[in-house]
Amino acid sequence: MWHLTCVDHFLNRAFYKVGLYVGKHPGYFVIVPMLLACICFTGYQRIHYEIDPEYLFSPVNGPGKTERAIVEQYFKVNYSHQFNLGRITRPGRFGHVIVIPKDGGNNMLKSAIWQELRELDWLIRNVTAKYEDEEFTYDQICARWLDQCFTNDILNLHHIIKEVERRELNLTFPVMFNPVTWDAHLFPVFFGGSVVNNDFIIESAPSVQLAYFITVDSPRQDAMKLNFRKETKSRFNKIYIIFRLNFSCFTHATVFSIFFRILCGAAWEEAFLDVVGKAEDEGAFKHISIARFASRTLELELEANTKTIVPYFTSTFVIMALFSVVTCMMTDWVRSKPWLGLLGNVSAAMATVAAFGLCIYLGIDFIGLNLAAPFLMIGIGIDDTFVMLAAWRRTSISKPVPERMAATLSEAAVSITITSLTDMISFFIGILSPFPSVQIFCIYSGFAVVFTFLFHITFFSGCVAISGYCEQRNLHSVICCKVQPLSKSTHRSWLYRALCSGGIDPDNPDNPIDNPEHGCMTWFRDYLAAALNYSPVKAIIILIFVCYLIGALYGLTNLKEGLDRRKLSKEDSYSIAFYDREDYYFREFPYRIQVVISGEYDYSDPVIQQQIENLTSSLEASKYISAPVYTESWLRSFINYITRNQEYLNANITDEHDFIKNLKELWLFPNSAFSLDVKFDDTNEKIVASRFLIQAVNVSGTNQEKDMVKELRGLCAASPLNASVFHPYFVFFDQFELVRPTSIQCMIFGALVMMLISFIFIPNIFCCLWVAFCIVSIELGVAGYMALWDVNLDSISMINLIMCIGFSVDFTAHICYAYMRSKQPRAEDRVKESLYSLGLPIVQGAASTILGLMALLLAGTYIFLVFFKMVFLVIFIGAMHGMFLLPVLLSLFGPGICNGGENEPDEEENTKNSTQEKELQASKLQLQQQQQQQQKQQSPYVIPLPHLVYYGPGDIKPLQDSPAMRGATGPTVESNPPRHVEEIHRRPVWIVAVPVRDRRTPASSAGLSRRRNATARFGRGQWFANGQRSLLRTLRCVSPLESVTVRLQTQ
């Protein structure tokens, strides 16, 4: 009553028809997909490789970008005339070095070290970069304040460094005026890890940082939408046309200047990294060790990081191909399918290439993360390959190829459809993520899953059909020459029988010698399933599962968040040393944060002034913000200045007009940094925006950065003013805030969709509930154990969590669908049939996927290491659920629970069955004793057939309804070959079917109950030709309520 079988029946009929057509015309289904792959492959000529970290790993509409837009609306950075480091809105183009003593000391305040610092500064300033045959140095493209390049004024300490070294002059923290140059040295900006005594005297400075900024912003500017696909001057005219159409205020010279400076900035950064790196590697400096960094370092390292996987494509494909070939081989060289194992890999590879080409044609950017997708697609494709081959093996070799293909697709394609649909939807759910890197990867992977499914239904099915025709002609599966079946190869050499025999005898297609069962498949049925049906084993599995859940929940409590930037670089990258030094030495005063108040306010109003002061004080009171001495507030400074000098100035600031007039005349000088913090309207009579700066303190780690941003934004939101906080890195910090809720939302939504799909395709409420339970369990396991495996929750792991939603359904859906489709009345028998059908494909699919992912492990980078860890977890945990937990859970509900209880007997029937079981066991024991006695006497021989020895009341009806019983052409019984085969050939064979009498057998029962015994005699050598068929005909007249013991003996 819980069934919704229309979809299942429709798909079975549809794929049955597709299978018939594929079987009749396999060539079309092989050639057309290959042509489609070639057409899509041409899309790669339009590829655009995106490597901008801000674009990829920050939310599309994150608060940080909104805050940056507000700041840039009023306070656009002027790199060429009014550059101020604390007031930038984007990282821009820069070179950055952190220097420490080379001798392992902890003090940079030495004259020898300071001399080498000045030599390093000279070296950097004179780095010569070249672009389009034009050479330039830092001084030509540097960011400027008025007419001077941005300088590291801390180097002016060389005038007094000897006195400082001799302790004749003290450096006061945090700021000090140079007695020679009168520079105001802000030591927290340049010194890292400073040791300061109680008198605020610097005793040692273990590290010094120097920065060099270029007069150009980063290539990706949200405000102006600059998007230079290639850094070539040949595209200048096109760029100029775009600018003239969209920004009419730009002249030809202006556009060329922007274009040229951007490319020059990139060229200078590369020269800077090369020169400084060469100086460090060659030991050019005796006393200092240098760690370097540039604005392009992150994107260049990300690109290099992702491309490390490329060399492993070929080796992975070869390994996967060899694995598929070996696992698809059998001792029967006609039924063996090594080439199909290889073609399964080819099908997945072609599908991935075609899908990627189509996405590129659609104009979707390509990113390095996409390089992990082919390994996943090959794993998915091989899994589908094994499922289809397992279904093919279960078809009768004597049937025509179109019928076999129809049966194969009717059985396997529905199961493949479930897994492909869940994988595809899980990826498309990832498109809802706010992170472009996740969106792009999920788009490419989703299309790849669709193409992999279509190529397996068409291309690979066509290959299976062609292989079926070869099998029909009894051709060798490797060399395609005609061979003889094993039953006719007794006179051939052992080498021929081992390497060349196979197939069936056309004159006797049901010969058990030529129709052996697959050894691995029978192991899953006769050993694993039998063990899982044993009550103590069930208890052990459930106990292990409980321990597994406890471990997963413990891991969830230790789950960390955030993507550490050093993980985006290779372990041997020069940037790692820079990240480590910056995190170790420069986390006391890490971020100069801008607070912007937008909107027209009357700043002469004491109420407004108090509200601004309250906001400033509340921010300074945060544990993440330093003392007021580090705050730059034009309003606070201006009011204090007027208050202190009121008797001399006699300035009125209680009226808005006078307030603005005195502010301009007395405070906002052109060479004052405060002039950058006040924005007037077009009439210059009202303030439309203002800004002040606060200093973050002691912020380290992604969790603290996330909490800091959240707290500061909360304080601004609580203020009656329209205030916001901003730092260029807040754009990246937004991901820390959004990763957890986005992951949870996607996982919950995906799990619900997977449950719905499972119910549609597996129309039984109990099976669907168990599938849903397994989905939740697998997701919990992956999330929990990834934390224990040192994987943080970030945008990379979020991709995998979303992907795992679909993967978690694969193995459980296979087992559940096979269990639901089984015609066996008892749950234990259904478990056996399910594992017999899909146990081997699950093991093959899991092993092949993990084997294909080994390349990600060998790449040695964090991004691909996370992919390997998480996909390994979901595949391993999913396989364990499908192979062990799910069969146990299904069997615990008794026989036939997943078909609504249609075959469940009532309590009285159970009692009768129990009585009958005892009688049948006694009869079976008596029969075994007779067989043993006959074997001792050697005449007559008793040849046991394990699957034909006993037929109970639940076995007769399915046998009578089977296609073998109804078929007119050679029905057969799947059985193990009888022992003493030679004796059967030499002696006549008797089939004796003895009814088991019990109280509930009616006297009028048809067939054997009236005739007492049914026997059939066959002459010498006739058993294999006619024996099994006659046995079925004999059983045809047996009542479905009777129990029959079948005995085969020779005389």
N, C-alpha and C positions, 0 to 999 in steps of 0.2 A: 504493500500500500504506500510505501515511501518512494515509489519508483517514478522517475521522469526519464523514460527510456527512448523518447522520440529522437533526441539528438544522437544517442548511441546507435540506434537502428539506422538513422539516416546516414551517418558517417560510415557505418559498416556497408550499407548498400552502395554508397557513393564510391568508396574506395574499392569495393569489389568490382564495380564497373571499370574504374580506372585501372585496376590490376589486369582485368581482361584485355583492355585496350593496349596496355603496356606489353603484355605477353604476346599479343598479336603483331604489334609494330614497335619493337624495342629500339630500332634504329633512330626513329624520330626523337625519342625521348633522350637519346644520348647526344645527338648532334645539335639539337636546338639549344640546350643549356650551354654547350660549349661555345656556340656562336654568341649567345647573350653575354657570357663572361668576357669574350674578346671585345665586344662593343663597349661594355662598361669599363673595361680596362683602359680605354682611351681617355677616360676622365682624369687619369692621374697627371696628364699634362697641364691641368688647371689647378693643381694642388697649391694651397696656401698653408704654410706651416706656422701656427700661432704659438709663441713662446712667452708672451708677456705675462709674468706672474700675477700682476695686479688684476688683469682681465680674467685670468683663469681661476684664481683661487679666492677672489673676493665676491661677495654677493652682488647680483646685478643691480638691485635697487637698495643696497645696504644703507643704513643711517650715515656711515662714514662718507659715502659719496654725496649724499644730500647735504651734509655739513660742509663738505669741501665746496660744493656749488655755491653755498651761501657765502663762504669766505671769499671765493674768487669773484663773486658778483660785486663785492664791495672792495676787496683788497687783493687785486691781481698783482702777482709778483712781477717786479720789473728787474730782470736779471742784468740788464745792461747799464742801469743807472742807480737803482736803489735796492740793491740786494742786501737782505739781512737774514742770516742763517736761522734765527728763531722764528721767522715769520714766513717761511716757505709753505706752500700748499701741496707740493709734490716733491718726491725725492730729487727729480731733475737729473742732470748729468753731473757726475762728480767722480773724483778719485779720493780714496781714503786709506790712510795707513795707521796702524797701531804699532808702536815701537816699544820694545822692552830691552833691558840690558842683556847682552849675549853671554856674559860670564855667570849668569844665574843670580846676579844681585837683585836687590829690590829698590834701588834708588837711581833715578835718571838724573838727579841734580848733581852732575859732575861735569867738569869743564871738557874732558875728553869726549864724553858722550854728547854733550851739547854741540861740540864742534862737528861731530859726524851728523847730528840732526840738521845742522845748517847745510852741510854738504848734500844730504839727502833732499832737502828742500830745493837747493840749487839744481840738482839732477832732475827733479820732477818739473820744475819750472822751465827747464830747457829741453824737455822731451819734444822731439820733432815728429809731428804726425804728417801724413801725406794723404791727400785726397784729390783725385783728378789732376795729378801733376802739380798740385799746389801744396807747398809746405807751410806749416804754421806751428806755433808754440803756444803754451798755456797763456802767456801774456796777451796774445792776440784774441783769444776767445774766452777769457776768464769772466766770471760774474763780477760786477763792479758796484762799489758804493761811491757815488759821484764819479770821479775820474780815476779812482784807484781800484786795482784788482783786489778781490777778496784775499786777505793775507792771514797767516797764522801768526798773530802778533806775539804769541807766547815765545817765539824764537828770539825776540828782542831781549830776553833774559840773558843773552850772552854777554851783555854789557856788565852784568853784576853777578854772573854765575860763579866766578872765582870767590867773591866775597861770601856768597851763599854756601859754597862748598867748604870754606874755612869757618863757617858759622859766625861770620862777622856781620852778616845781614840776614834778617829773617823774612820769610815769605808768609804773609798773613792770609788765612783762608776765611771766606771764599774769594775775596777780591783784593787787589793791591795795585797801587799806582807805581809804575816804574820810575825810580828817581832820576833816570837818565833821559828816557824818551817820553815820559809822562803818559804812557799807555796804561789803560785800566785793564789789568790781566784778570779775566774770569777763570780761575783755576779749575772749577768743576767741569768746564767745557773741554779743557785740554788734558788735565791730569786724571788718571784713573787709579783708584785704590789708594788715594793719598792717606798717609798716616798723620793725623793732626792731634796735637796735645791740647791740654785744657785751656791753654792761652791762645788757641786758634793759630798756632804756629805750625807750618808744614815741616815735619821732620823727614819725610821721605816721599817720593813719588815713583811707584814701581812702573808706571806706564805713561806714555804720552801719545796722543792722537793728533794727526794733522789731516786737514781736509782741503780739497781743491775743487771749486765749483766752476762750471762752465755756463756761459750765458745762453742757455737754451733749456727748454723743458724736456720732459720725456717724450718719446715718439707718439704715444697714445695720449691724446688730450681730449677729454670728454667734451670740453667746451667748444673746441674748434673742429673736432672730428678729423684730425689728421690721421690718415691711414696709408702709410707708404708701404706698398707690398714688396717692393724691391728697392734696395738702395743703389739705384742707378740714375745717373743724370739724364739718361735718354727719355725718362718719363716726365721730365720737367714741364713740357708743354701741356700734357694732359692735366697735371696737377694745377697748372696755372689757370686752365679753363675752368676747372672745378671751383677754384677760389674766386675767380671773377664772377661765376654764376651765383655763388652762395654768399660771398663776402665782397660786395662791390667796393668796399672801402680800401681793399688791398690793391696796391699797384703791382706791376710786374716786378719791380725791384724788391718790393717788400716780400713777395712770395718767394722770389729767388733767395733772398737773405735767410728767410726761415728755413727753406729747404736745404740750403748750403750749410747753415750752422748745425742743423740736426745731424747731417751726415758727417760734418767735421767733428762734432762732439763724440760720435761713435768711434770715429777713427782715432781721436786723441785718447779715449779710454783704452782702446786696444794697445796703443803705443805705451801708455802709462803702465798697464799691467805687464807688458813685455819687459820694459826697462827695469821696473822695480823688481820684478821676479828674477830677472837675470842678475841684478846686483845682489839679491839675497842668496840665490843659488851658487853664485861664484864667490861668495864671501868678500864682496867689495868693501864691506864695513867690518872693522875689527871689534867694535864695542857694542853694536846694536843689532838686534834681530827684528826684521820687518815682516808684518802681515799686511797684505794689500786687499783692497776691495774696490769695486766700481759699481755704478748703477746698473750696468749690464751684466754684472757677474751672476746674479741670480737667474736671469733668463738664459744666459749662456751655459751655466752649470745645469740648469733644468734640461736644456736641449741635449747636452752631452750625456747627462744622466739617462735620459730615455733612449738615446741611440745606442747605449751599451748592449741592448737586447738584440739588435739587428744581426750581429754575427751568429746568433744561435738559431736563427730561423731554419737554415738548411739542415743543421745537425739534428734539430728537434723533429723536423719532418721525416728525416731518415730513420731516426729512432722510433718514432710513432709508426712509420710504415712497417718496419721490421717487426715491431710488437704486434701490429694488426695481422700481418701475414702469418706469423707463428701461431697466434691464438685462433686463427680461422682454419688452421690445418687439421686434418683428421687422418686416421690410418686408412680410411677408404679414399683412394686417390681420385675417385670420380665425384664423390660428395664433398671433398675438401674444397675450400674456397680461399686460397691464398691471394689470388689476384683481386678478389672482391674486398679483402681486407685493405689492400693497397688503394683500390679505387674509392673506398670510403674516405680515406685521407684526401685523395684528389678531389672528391666531391666537396668536402668541407673547405679545402683551400680555394677552389674555384669560386665557391659561394662567397667566401670572405672577400676575395679580390673583386668580385662583381659588386658586392654590396658597398664596399669602400669607394669604388669608382662611381657608383650612382650618387652616393652622398657628396662626393667632390663635385660632380656635375650640378648638384643642387646648391652649390655655393657654401657648403658647411666647412668651416675651418678644420684643419687637421692638427691634432695635438699628439705629443709623445705618448700620452697614456693609451692612445689607440693601439699602440704596438703590442699591448698585452692581449688585445682581443683575438688575434689569430690563434693563439695558443688555447684560449677558451673555446673558440669555435671548432677547432680540430677535436678537442675533447668531447664537445657536444655531438659533433658529426660521427665520431667513432662509436659513441654510445648508441646513437640511432642505427648505425651499421650493425652492431651486435644484436640489437633487438630484432631487426629485420631478418638477419641470417638465422636467428633462433626460430623465428616463425616459419621461415622457409624449410628448415630441417624437420619441422613437425608436419609438413605436408607429405602426401604419399608420392613416392618417386614414380609410380606407375601412371599417375594422372598426367594429362596434357599440361604443357607449360602455362598457357593462359589461365587454366583453372588453378594451378599452383600459385601463380602470381596474384590472382584474385583473392585466394585464401590468405596469402601472406600479407597483402596490403589490408585486407579486411580485418585481420587480427593485429598486425603490428602498427599500421598507420594511425589507428585511433590512439594507441598508447603514445606514439611519437608526437601526434598532434597535441595531446595534453601537455607533454613536457615542453614542446616548442612554444606553445601558446603561453604557458606560464613564464618561460624564460623571456619571451618577447615582451609580455606585459610588464614584467618586473623591470626590464630596461626602460620601457616607455614611461613607467612611473618615475624613474629617475630624471626624466626630462623636466618634471615639475620642480626639481631642485633649483634653488636660486644661484647655484654656482655654475658658471659656464663650463668649467672643466668636467663636471659631472654630466651636464647636459650633452656636451659634445660626445663624450665617451658613450653615453647611453644611446644616443642617436645612431652612431656607427655600429654599436654592438647589437642594438635592436634590429636594424636592417640586416645585419649579418646573420642573426638567428632566423629571420624570415627566409633569407636566401638559402641558408643551410637546409631548412626544412623542405623548401621547394626543390632544391637540387637533389635531395635524397628521394623525394617522391618521383622525380622524373629521371634525372641522370643515373642515379644509383639503381633505381628500380629497373631501368633499361639494361644496365649491366647485369643485374641479377637474372633478368629474363634471358639474356644471351648466354649466361652461364648455365641456365636451366636447359637450354637447347643442347648445349654441350653435354650436360649430364644425361639428357634423354638419349643422346647418341653414344653414351658410355665412353666419352672422351676423357683423357687424363686431364686433371684440373690445372696442371702446370704446363705441360708440353703439348696438350690438345691432340694427342694421338689416341686411336681407339685401343682400349684395353679390355681384358676379360674379367668377369666377376670372380670373387674369391672362390665360389662354389665350383667353378670350372677351371680353377688354377691349381688344383691339387697335383697335377702332373708337371707343373712348372717349378723352377728353382725357387728357393726361399727368398732370393733377392728380388725376383719378379713379384712374388706374393707380398713382399714388404714395401716395395716402391712403385709398383705398377698396377696392382690389381684393385678392383673396385667396381661399384655399380651393381646392377642386378642382372639376373638371367631372364631374358624376355620370355622364355618358355616357362619359367617358374618365378614370377616376380615377388612372390611372398616368401621365398626361401629365407628362413631365419639367419642362415649363415651370411647372406648378402644384405640383411636388414638389421644389423646390430644397433642397439641404442647408443647414444652418445655417452661415453663413460663419465664425463664431468657432469652432464645433466642428471644422470641417474644418481650420482653421488649426492647431489643436492636433495633429491627426492628420498633416497633410501637411507641416508645417514644424517644429513643436517636436519631435514624436516622431521625425521623420526626422533632425533634428539630434542628438537624444539617442542615436540608433542609430549615429551616426558615431563611430568609435573615438577620434580626437583630442578630440572633445567630452567623451567619457566620461572620458578621462584628465584633462582640465581640471577637470571637476566633482569628481572624486575628490581632486584636488590642493586645490581650494578647500575641500572638506570637511575635509581634514587640517588646513589652516590654521585653519578654524573650531574644530576640537577643541582645537588648541593655545591659541587665544585663550580658550576656555571654561575650560580647566584653569588657565590663568594667572589668570583672574578668580576661580576658587575659592580660590586661595592668598591673595587679597586680600579675601575675604569678611569683613565685619564683622558683629557681633552686637549686639542690643539695640535697644530702642525708646526713643529720646530723647523725653522728655516735651514738649519744645517742638514736636515734629512733630505733636502732637495738637491744636495750636492753629493758627489762621489766621496768616498772615504779618503781618497788620496788627493782631493782638491785643495788648492791653495786657500780657498775661502774658509775651510774648516778651522784653520789656525786663527783667522780673523774673528770668526764667530765665537770661538772659545775665549779669546782675549777680551772681546767686547763684553761677553756675558760675565766674565770673571772680574774685570777691572772697572767697567763703566755701567754698572747697574745701580749705583747710588743715586745718580742724577741722570736718568736715561732720556726723558722726553720733555721738550719745551712745548707746553700745551697752550693753544690759543682759545680764548673765551670771547665769543662774538655776540654782541647785542645788536640786533637788527630792528629797524622800525624807527619812526620819528618819535623821539622823546624829548621833553624839555629838560635838558641836563642842568639848567639853573634851578630847577625845582628841588628843594631839599628832600622832598619825599622820594623823588627819582634817585637822587644822590644816595639816600639811605638804602634804597632797595638794591642799588648796584653795590654798595659797600657790604650789605648783608650777603649778597650772592658771593662776592669775593671772599668774605670771611668764612662762609660755609664751605667753599671749595678749599680754602687754606686749612680748614679744620679736618679735612679728610686725612686718613692715615696714609694715603697715597700721594699727598701733596706736601711740599716742604714749607718751611716757615715763610712769613711775609717778606723777609729780607730778599727772597729770590723772586718776588712778584714784580712785574712791570705793569703798573696801572697809570695811564696818563691822567685819569680823573683824580685819583688819590694824590698823585704827585702835584698836579696843578693846584688843587684846593689847598694842600699843605703849603705850597709855595706862596700862594696869595695870602693865606692866613699869617704866615711868618713875616711877610714883607708888606702887610697891609698899610702900615703907617708911612711907608716910603712910596708905595705904588698908588695907593688911594684908588684901587680898582674895584668896580662894581660887578659882581657876578651873580646877583640875585635876579636880574632880568635876562631873558634869553638872548636878546640882541646884544647886550653888553657882554654877556658871558662868552658868546662866540667871538665877538670883536677882541676881547682881551685874550681869549685862548689863542687866536691866530697871532696876535702881536707879541704876546709875552711867552708863549710856550711852544707852539708848533713851528719851530724853525726848520728850514729846508734840510739842514744837516743833522736834525734830531730824528732818532728812530721813532719817537712818539708821533711824528708827522705821518707815519704809515698806519697809525691806529685809529684815525678819525676820518670818516667819510661824510662829506657835505652833499647836499642836494645840488641841483643845477644852478640855483640862485646863490649858493654859498651862504645861506642864511639859516639853514637848519641842519642838524646832524641826523643822518639817516642810518648810520651804523658806527659802532665803535668796537674796539678790541683791547683786551689786556692779556697778559701772559702770566701763566703760573708754571711752577716747576714740579714735575713728578719726582718722587724720591723712593728709593729702595723697592723698585718694581722688577721682579725677575720671574720668569716662567709665564707660560700662556694663561694659566688659571688666574694669576694675579693681574695680568694685563686685561683679561676679560672682566674681572671684578672691578678693576679701576674704571674702565670705560663705562660700565653699567652704573657705578655709583655716581660718577661725575655727570652723566646724562640725567640721572634721577634728580640730582641737586638742581640742575638747570631747569628741568621740567617743573620742579616745585616752586621755582621763582615766578613772581608775577611778570617778570620781563620776558621778552622773546629772545632767550639766550640759548646758545649752543656751544659745545666744546669741540675742538678739532686738533688733530695731529695727523700728518701724512700717513702714519702707520695705522691709524684707526680704521682705515679702509680694509686693511688686512685683519685687524682684530675682530671685525664684524663676523668673520667666519667662526670664531670661537663661540660667539653667542648663539649662532644659528645652527651649528652642526648638530647638536643634541636634539632640539625640537624637530628639525627637519628629518633627521634619521628616524626618530620615533614615529612621526607622521607617515613617512613613506613606508616604514615597516608595517604599521598597523593597517594602513590602506591596502598595501600589497598583500598582506595576509588575508584580509577580507576578500579581496578579488580572487586570490588563489582558492579559497574555500568555495566561493561561488562557482568557479570553473570546475573544481573537483566534483561538486554536486551535479553540475550539468553533464559531465562526461562519465562520472561514476554514480549513477542515479540510485544511491542507497544512503539513507541518512546515517547509518552506523559507520559505514566505510568513510563517509565524508567527515564525520566527527573525528575519526581516528587520524585521517589525513591532516585535518586542521590541528589536532593535538600534536602531531609530529612536526608540522610547520613551526608552531610556537616553540616546541622543544628544541628544534634544530637552531632556530634563530637565537634563543636564549644561550644555547651552547656556544654558538659562534661568537656572540657578543661577549660572553663571560670568559671563554678561554682565549680569545684574542687579547684581552687585558692581561691575562696571566702569561701570554706569549710576548709581552712588551710591544703591543700595538695600541697606539692612541686612537681616540675617536676624532677623526679629522675628515677633510674632504676626500682624501684617498680611501680611507677605510669605509667612509660612507658609501662610496661607489660599490664597494664589495658587499656591504650589508644589503643594499638594494638588490644587487645581483643575486645574493644568496637567497632572497625570497623565492625566486624562480627555481634555483637549483635545489632548494630544500624539498620541492615537490617531486622531483624527477623519479627518484628510486621508490619513494612511498607510493606515488601514483601508479608506477608499473606493477608493483605487488598488489595493491588494492584493486586495480582494474582486473588483473588476472584472477584474483580471488573472487571477485564479484561475478566474473564470467564463467567460473567453473561450474560444471553440472554435478559435481560430487555432492552428496547429501550431508556428509559429515565435515565438520570444520577441519578436523585433522587431515582428511583427504584433500580438502581444498588447499591447505597449507602445502601439502606435498606437491600438488599439481602446480601451484603458483611458483614454488621454488624450482620445480623441474623446468618450468617454462622460462623463468627470468632470473634464476639464481646466477647462472653463468654470465648472461649479459650484464648484470649489475656489477659483478666482480670485474669483468673485462672493461666495462665503461669507467668504473672508478679507478682502476689501475691505469688505464690509458690516459685519463684526464690528469691524474697526479704525475704520471711520467712525462706528459707534455709540458707540465708546469715546472719541471726541474730546471728548464732554461731560465725561468724567472729567478730561481734561487741562485743560479750560477752568475747571473748578471751582477749581483752584489750591491745593488742600490736599494734604498729604502722603499721607493715607490713600488718596484716589482717584488721586493721581498714581502711587502704587505699583501700584494696580490697572491703570492704563493701561499703565505700563511693562512689567509682567510679562505681561499678556495680549497686548500687542503683540508681545512677544518670542516667546511660545509660538505665536501665530497665524502670525507671519512665518516663524519657524524651521520650524514644522510644515508650512506651505505649501511652503517650499523643499524640505523633505525629500520631500513627496508629489509635487511637480511635477518635480523634477530628480534627487535622489539615489536615491530608491527605484526609479524606472524603470530607471536605469542599473544598479543592483545586481541587479535581477531579470533584466535582459537579459544580464548577463555570464555567466549560467549556461546560456545557449543556449536553443534552442527547446524549449518544453514542459516546462521544469524544474519548474514549479509544479503540474503534474498527474502528477508521479511519473515523468516520462520516457516516458509511453505513446506519444507521437508521435515520439520520437527515433529516427532511423534508426541502424543500426549502421554500422561503418566502411565496409563494402562499399557500403551504400546511399549513404553520403556521397560515395564515389568516383563512383558512377553519377550521383548528382545533380549533381556537379560537371561531369561530361561533358555531361550533359543541359543544364545551365545555359549552357554555351558554345554548344551547338547552338541553344538557344532564343534566346540573344542574337543569334546570327547571323541566325536567322529573323526576329526582330523588327527588326533593322537593315535586312534586305532589304525587309520590309514597309513600313518607314518611307520607304525610298527610292522604292518603287513609289507610295506615297501622295503624296510630293512631286512625282513626275513627273506623276501624274494631276491633281494640283491645278494644275500649270503648264498642262496641256492643257485644263483646265476641263471635260473630259468624258472619262470619268466622274468625278464628284466622289467623293473619299474622305473620309468623315466619321469621324474617330477618336472612339471612346468610351473614355476613359482607363481605366475599370474593366472594360471588356469586350474590350479589344484582345487580351489574352493570358490563357489559363487553363493553369496548370501542373498537374502530377500531384497536388499537394496542394490544388488549388482546385476540381477537378471534384466530388469526393465531397461536401464541405460544401454546394456549390451544389445537387447532386442531392437532398441531405437537407433542404434549406431549406424552410420553410413556403411560400415562394413557388412552389417547384417542385411541392410536393404539393397546394397549394390549387387548388380548382376554380374559384374566382372571381378572375379577373384577376391572376395573379402579376405581379410587377414586379421590376425590377432597379434597385438604387440606383445611379444613374449621373449624371454631369454632363450637362447638355443638349448635344446635338450641335451643332456649328457648321453654318452654311449651312442654317438651319432652313427658310427659304423655299424653297430648292432641293429639300429633302425633300418639301415639300408639293406642289411642281410636277412632280416626276419620280418614276418608279417606283424602289423601293428593293430592292436585293439584299443578302441576308445570305450571306456566304461563310464557312463554317467549314472551315478547312484543317487536317488533322491534321499534326503534326510527327512524322516517322518517325525512330525511333532503334532501336538494336540490341535493346533490351529490350521493344519492343512486339511481342506475339505475333501471328503471322499470322492467328490466329483471333479477334482482338479484335473485339468487337461494334461496331456502329455505323459510325462514320466510317472506321475503318481498313479495313473491307471495301468501303465505298462510295467510297473515295478522297476524295470531296468531298460536302459537304452544302450545298445552297443553298436559299434561300427567296426568293420574289419577291412584292412587294407593289405595288399600284397607287398612283396619286397620292393623297397624303393619308392612306394607310392605315397608315403606319408607327407613328404614335402610338397607334392603336387596337389593332393586332395584332402589331406588329413585335417588341416585347420578349418577348411571350408566346411567339411562335413560336420565337424564339431559344432560350428556355429548353427548349422541347420538343425542339428540335434537339439541344441539349446533353444531353438526358436519355439518349440512346443512346450517349454517349461513355463509353469505359472509364475508370474512375477512375485508371488508370495512364498514360493518354495525356495528351499536351500538345496544346492546340488554340489556334490563332490565329484570331480572329474579325475579319472585315473587313466594314465596312458601306460600300456604294458605291451611287451613283445613276447611272442611265443615261438 
